[in-house]
Amino acid sequence: MAGGPGPSLRDRAVAFAREKGEVRTRELTEIGIPRCYLARMCDEGLLSKVGYGIYRATDREVVSSDFGQAAVCGGHS
């Protein structure tokens, strides 16, 4: 791969939310963002939950090292 690794899941989620204004959980999962990331991103101030299953990006910048993509949700099989 030229240019190194692509954007993290968090980068993709925040960029998508900024582009669309408001996004639904379904839209984020369709682009590969696990649902459990959404609560973490809200806790960290990257996304704001504005309604049931509806999110907006905040002004906070994503720091890719905040949590790794390898940290998967709950370890369910």
C-alpha angles and dihedrals in degrees: 000000000000115000099019130266121349126244118303121250089256092051090051094047095049094044091050092049091048091049095050100034094221126027134189125228089246092056092052094048089049089061091049104266111140114232093236090063090064095066091046091049090051090049089052093048096246095114131026121211107226099173143344104320093347123116139180130197117247127215093259115114121238115246104201094208093058090097132349128246088234090069097093126191118279097321094262117163 
